[in-house]
Amino acid sequence: MARPFQEEEKQSGLAAAQTIVRALRYVRPFRRDFGIKLALLLFSFVPMMLLPWPTKILVDHVIRGIPFGDQPRPYPFFLEPLIQLASELSPTAVLVWTIGAQFVLLVAIGAFGIASRERDSANSNGIPQGWDTATRTENEANSGFSLVGGLFGLLDYRFTMKLTQKFNHHYRTQLFGRIQSLPMTSLDDERIGDAVYRVMYDTTAITQACYALILTPLASPLYIFLSVWILGLVYGWVSPIIFAGLAFMLVALVPTLPFAGLQRLYASRSRRAGATTTSAIEESMSNVLAVQSLGGEERERTRFDADSADSFKQYRLKILIDLITYSVAAVFGAGLVIYVFLYVGDGIVDGLYSPGDFAVLLPFFIGIASASIELGALWIRLQGDSTGLNRVFFLMDAPSERDVDPDSALRPLQDKLEIQEVSFAYEAGRLTLDQVDLTAQRGQVIALAGPAGAGKTTIAHLIPRFITPDLGRVLIDGQNVAEYSLDSLRSQISFVFQETILFDATIADNIKLGRPEATETEIREAARLAGASDFIQALPDGYQTRLGRGGGKLSVGQRQRIAIARALVRDTPILILDEPTSALDPETEQKLVTALREASQTRLVLVIAHRLSTIREADQILFVEDGRIIERGDHDTLMNLPEGRYRHYINMQTLGIDPPPPSMTL
């Protein structure tokens, strides 16, 4: 059986592209919000197109005193009315108006003069963060950004942060629900910490990927077009500055392509190391009593130390690959920047440009270059996100136990439950169950007995379809449960597991977990039948007592009784209890056995137990050994079999006799 958490570490370029594109499906519920974000982004281009011109006016016409009609280059047409008005003012008035315009730009977009778009932006990079994948990606779940600052940038930033949070919340919730629907057998041996890491940290990759895929291909070309158009109107369409800026697209794309595979590989290793650290914390905290009682604190500290150090190390290796990748591109980019500075400087010396033109050409060049880099580096920047998305989608694609047709409702049990010739194997070649047959009537108490590992719990797991038989069928009133929805099947079954599971909530909330609408009277009656009412009422807050994590405030026996009460309050036609009396004292056990007999008047009760006092009153006892039911009947019938396995099993408990010789073992 394939394990859902063991995806391949190395991801091909084609698989990465498919993974990234798949992420866009999750944008659909938020397409309106993404549309607004795109509109805000595009609107921010307007002030950025205006940003350099007041500085040119200040340098050329106020400081240097050049008349407006004598500048080497004209102004763009959308500024002509203002230029016409300014030409009629004194230099002092032009200075005042220019400073006023700069102040308006400062308030509106947080910038003035020749500030580039890289400095105009508002983003969440200043939020304190650690230096491994987990701590950095947690901030990505709350990130916001804007190309400009000021009041408009604040509005854009706040909207983007809200969209990021909503988007990540939706994605996280879907993954969490998916994990909940995975078969029990696929989760039994997996680390819970790894699943936590995927839900909390891997899911944030979708935000960055979708922002890049939606905004960059639309916004960057438009920004380049507007900048080139304005430069073309004023400085000519064949300006080397335009081509130098556009060349950054190739500078960002070509040198970084060979590093894409390494980016994915080391990003994947970093996430795996982070998940291992999370798992180490979860395992150690969940088993803290065992660790302390066995003196294993130093071992656990050493294990966590190694896992945590490896997490940081793997992230440093990822950063090293980033630095190498971008350094290669920076070498080529530096040459283009030097060329532009020399070109503009020579143009000013030769009279081709005015000193004020430098304040225009530089921001437009940086803007074109930045937008070109965004486009050219799109693929390489998505590599780290693709590994997080791959880890999430791997779970999304894992086989689910949910039904193809959830509307196919199973009719409630009226008569009998049947298991017909069922065989099942957890691992290929090793049968856990072998040709199991069972018939149980409503109104009966059925007991499964036998040595540990015989297959008793596996038989019980067949009924609610926690597992699916490899051969054979499970029938309720002749209906094959495999052909009906899980919800309609499990709504008929209350299951008390051998390991008691309680939540950090009140006792009342824990009891009515499977039936939230249960009344206080029903809750108290279920507690009475489970033998829990006395100790609950003795607590200071009674049924409103909070239990703490895992019910840690109660003893093992008390937790077991709460779990039994929780099953009884559901009032389902099938009640399954796996070792329900293992932690009960004899008096409480006898009360529970009596309660189960009372409950069986309207239910089918299936009990898995080892203790004679629990199973002897059952209507039918099925003795299980090596995955087969080898004896069946009531207690007296089975005890009358001279060489019966059940009889010997009971005698071992009551008389302490030795196991049978090999010739008697079936």
Secondary structure as the mmCIF struct_conf table of DSSP 4:
data_model
#
loop_
_struct_conf.conf_type_id
_struct_conf.id
_struct_conf.beg_label_comp_id
_struct_conf.beg_label_asym_id
_struct_conf.beg_label_seq_id
_struct_conf.end_label_comp_id
_struct_conf.end_label_asym_id
_struct_conf.end_label_seq_id
TURN_TY1_P TURN_TY1_P1 PRO A 4 PHE A 5
BEND BEND1 GLU A 9 GLU A 9
HELX_RH_AL_P HELX_RH_AL_P1 GLY A 13 ARG A 22
HELX_RH_3T_P HELX_RH_3T_P1 ALA A 23 PHE A 30
HELX_RH_AL_P HELX_RH_AL_P2 ARG A 31 PHE A 43
TURN_TY1_P TURN_TY1_P2 SER A 44 SER A 44
HELX_RH_AL_P HELX_RH_AL_P3 PHE A 45 LEU A 50
TURN_TY1_P TURN_TY1_P3 LEU A 51 PRO A 52
HELX_RH_AL_P HELX_RH_AL_P4 TRP A 53 ILE A 57
HELX_RH_PI_P HELX_RH_PI_P1 LEU A 58 ILE A 63
BEND BEND2 ARG A 64 ARG A 64
HELX_RH_3T_P HELX_RH_3T_P2 PHE A 68 ASP A 70
BEND BEND3 PRO A 72 ARG A 73
HELX_LH_PP_P HELX_LH_PP_P1 PRO A 74 PRO A 76
HELX_RH_3T_P HELX_RH_3T_P3 PHE A 77 LEU A 79
HELX_RH_AL_P HELX_RH_AL_P5 GLU A 80 ALA A 86
TURN_TY1_P TURN_TY1_P4 SER A 87 GLU A 88
BEND BEND4 LEU A 89 LEU A 89
HELX_RH_AL_P HELX_RH_AL_P6 PRO A 91 ILE A 109
BEND BEND5 GLY A 110 GLY A 110
TURN_TY1_P TURN_TY1_P5 GLY A 113 ILE A 114
HELX_RH_AL_P HELX_RH_AL_P7 ARG A 117 ASP A 120
STRN STRN1 ALA A 122 ASN A 123
BEND BEND6 SER A 124 SER A 124
TURN_TY1_P TURN_TY1_P6 ASN A 125 GLY A 126
BEND BEND7 ILE A 127 ILE A 127
BEND BEND8 TRP A 131 ASP A 132
HELX_RH_AL_P HELX_RH_AL_P8 THR A 133 GLU A 140
TURN_TY1_P TURN_TY1_P7 ALA A 141 ASN A 142
STRN STRN2 PHE A 145 SER A 146
BEND BEND9 LEU A 147 VAL A 148
HELX_RH_AL_P HELX_RH_AL_P9 GLY A 150 GLN A 180
TURN_TY1_P TURN_TY1_P8 SER A 181 SER A 181
BEND BEND10 LEU A 182 LEU A 182
HELX_RH_AL_P HELX_RH_AL_P10 MET A 184 LEU A 187
TURN_TY1_P TURN_TY1_P9 ASP A 188 ASP A 189
BEND BEND11 GLU A 190 GLU A 190
HELX_RH_AL_P HELX_RH_AL_P11 ILE A 192 MET A 200
TURN_TY1_P TURN_TY1_P10 TYR A 201 TYR A 201
HELX_RH_3T_P HELX_RH_3T_P4 ASP A 202 THR A 204
HELX_RH_AL_P HELX_RH_AL_P12 ALA A 205 TYR A 235
TURN_TY1_P TURN_TY1_P11 TRP A 237 VAL A 238
HELX_RH_AL_P HELX_RH_AL_P13 PRO A 240 LEU A 253
TURN_TY1_P TURN_TY1_P12 VAL A 254 THR A 256
HELX_RH_3T_P HELX_RH_3T_P5 LEU A 257 PHE A 259
HELX_RH_AL_P HELX_RH_AL_P14 ALA A 260 SER A 286
TURN_TY1_P TURN_TY1_P13 ASN A 287 ASN A 287
HELX_RH_AL_P HELX_RH_AL_P15 VAL A 288 SER A 293
TURN_TY1_P TURN_TY1_P14 LEU A 294 GLY A 295
HELX_RH_AL_P HELX_RH_AL_P16 GLU A 297 VAL A 349
TURN_TY1_P TURN_TY1_P15 ASP A 350 GLY A 351
BEND BEND12 LEU A 352 TYR A 353
HELX_RH_AL_P HELX_RH_AL_P17 PRO A 355 GLY A 376
TURN_TY1_P TURN_TY1_P16 ALA A 377 ALA A 377
HELX_RH_AL_P HELX_RH_AL_P18 LEU A 378 ARG A 381
TURN_TY1_P TURN_TY1_P17 LEU A 382 LEU A 382
HELX_RH_AL_P HELX_RH_AL_P19 GLN A 383 MET A 396
TURN_TY1_P TURN_TY1_P18 ASP A 397 ASP A 397
BEND BEND13 ALA A 398 ALA A 398
HELX_LH_PP_P HELX_LH_PP_P2 PRO A 399 SER A 400
BEND BEND14 GLU A 401 ARG A 402
BEND BEND15 VAL A 404 VAL A 404
TURN_TY1_P TURN_TY1_P19 PRO A 406 ASP A 407
HELX_LH_PP_P HELX_LH_PP_P3 ALA A 409 LEU A 413
BEND BEND16 GLN A 414 ASP A 415
STRN STRN3 LYS A 416 PHE A 424
BEND BEND17 TYR A 426 TYR A 426
STRN STRN4 GLU A 427 GLU A 427
TURN_TY1_P TURN_TY1_P20 ALA A 428 GLY A 429
STRN STRN5 ARG A 430 ARG A 430
BEND BEND18 THR A 432 THR A 432
STRN STRN6 LEU A 433 GLN A 441
TURN_TY1_P TURN_TY1_P21 ARG A 442 GLY A 443
STRN STRN7 VAL A 445 ALA A 449
BEND BEND19 PRO A 451 PRO A 451
TURN_TY1_P TURN_TY1_P22 ALA A 452 GLY A 453
BEND BEND20 ALA A 454 GLY A 455
HELX_RH_AL_P HELX_RH_AL_P20 LYS A 456 LEU A 462
TURN_TY1_P TURN_TY1_P23 ILE A 463 ARG A 465
BEND BEND21 PHE A 466 ILE A 467
BEND BEND22 ASP A 470 ASP A 470
STRN STRN8 LEU A 471 ILE A 476
TURN_TY1_P TURN_TY1_P24 ASP A 477 GLY A 478
STRN STRN9 GLN A 479 ASN A 480
HELX_RH_3T_P HELX_RH_3T_P6 VAL A 481 GLU A 483
BEND BEND23 TYR A 484 TYR A 484
HELX_RH_AL_P HELX_RH_AL_P21 LEU A 486 ARG A 490
TURN_TY1_P TURN_TY1_P25 SER A 491 GLN A 492
STRN STRN10 ILE A 493 VAL A 496
BEND BEND24 GLN A 498 GLU A 499
BEND BEND25 ASP A 504 ALA A 505
STRN STRN11 THR A 506 THR A 506
HELX_RH_AL_P HELX_RH_AL_P22 ILE A 507 ILE A 511
TURN_TY1_P TURN_TY1_P26 LYS A 512 GLY A 514
TURN_TY1_P TURN_TY1_P27 PRO A 516 GLU A 517
HELX_RH_AL_P HELX_RH_AL_P23 GLU A 520 LEU A 529
TURN_TY1_P TURN_TY1_P28 ALA A 530 GLY A 531
HELX_RH_AL_P HELX_RH_AL_P24 SER A 533 ALA A 538
BEND BEND26 LEU A 539 LEU A 539
TURN_TY1_P TURN_TY1_P29 PRO A 540 ASP A 541
HELX_RH_3T_P HELX_RH_3T_P7 GLY A 542 GLN A 544
STRN STRN12 ARG A 546 ARG A 546
HELX_RH_3T_P HELX_RH_3T_P8 ARG A 549 GLY A 551
TURN_TY1_P TURN_TY1_P30 GLY A 552 LYS A 553
BEND BEND27 LEU A 554 LEU A 554
HELX_RH_AL_P HELX_RH_AL_P25 VAL A 556 VAL A 569
TURN_TY1_P TURN_TY1_P31 ARG A 570 ARG A 570
BEND BEND28 PRO A 573 PRO A 573
STRN STRN13 ILE A 574 ASP A 578
BEND BEND29 GLU A 579 GLU A 579
TURN_TY1_P TURN_TY1_P32 PRO A 580 ALA A 583
HELX_RH_AL_P HELX_RH_AL_P26 PRO A 586 ALA A 599
TURN_TY1_P TURN_TY1_P33 SER A 600 THR A 602
BEND BEND30 ARG A 603 ARG A 603
STRN STRN14 LEU A 604 ILE A 608
HELX_RH_AL_P HELX_RH_AL_P27 LEU A 612 ILE A 615
TURN_TY1_P TURN_TY1_P34 ARG A 616 GLU A 617
BEND BEND31 ASP A 619 ASP A 619
STRN STRN15 GLN A 620 GLU A 625
TURN_TY1_P TURN_TY1_P35 ASP A 626 GLY A 627
STRN STRN16 ARG A 628 GLY A 633
HELX_RH_AL_P HELX_RH_AL_P28 HIS A 635 MET A 639
TURN_TY1_P TURN_TY1_P36 ASN A 640 ASN A 640
TURN_TY1_P TURN_TY1_P37 PRO A 642 GLU A 643
HELX_RH_AL_P HELX_RH_AL_P29 ARG A 645 THR A 654
TURN_TY1_P TURN_TY1_P38 LEU A 655 LEU A 655
HELX_LH_PP_P HELX_LH_PP_P4 ILE A 657 PRO A 661
HELX_RH_3T_P HELX_RH_3T_P9 PRO A 662 MET A 664
#
